[in-house]
């Protein structure tokens, strides 16, 4: 009986003729291997369904990460806007307190300067900034 543990030397070609010759020389081994390696054929529909599920999972992960990033940036924007408005209010009140006694400006001018400072600060809030970009 011929030993099947020994492999033939590679010829360097993978042609169908070489495969047919090998199958003819080792018919029993080929039949045994064919019986052991029997696997269901993967159809194109099944393959496409698997790739759709993979892409759907990827898109879901991207949406979750995008939502988390957006909510974090929204929280940051709110705090930044609040600090901006507070800083402008403090600067406006400081300007009013610094200008009013030295110039003996009327009370309405002091409030005008304060309102202008607050307005400039509020103009940097996201909704008003978007409005400004639309018109200017």
C-alpha angles and dihedrals in degrees: 000000000000119000113243096189092081117084122215117247111266113256095200096244131094099197126150089244091061091050092049091049091050091049090051092049094046103032096149093048092046092051091048093049092047091054092049097045097049107141131167115264114249110232123212091245091056092046091049091049091052091051091047090054091048092050092045090053090049092050091048091052091049091050092050092049091045092050091050092049092047094050091048092050090047091054090048091049092052092051092044092051092048092050091046092052091046091049092050091048091051091046091048094049090046090051091049092048092047097046102038101065096042097048097031087228119182118261092251092059091052091052090046091055090047092048091049091051092048091046092052090049093047089049087068093060111110098248094050092042089055090048091051092050090054095053105029 
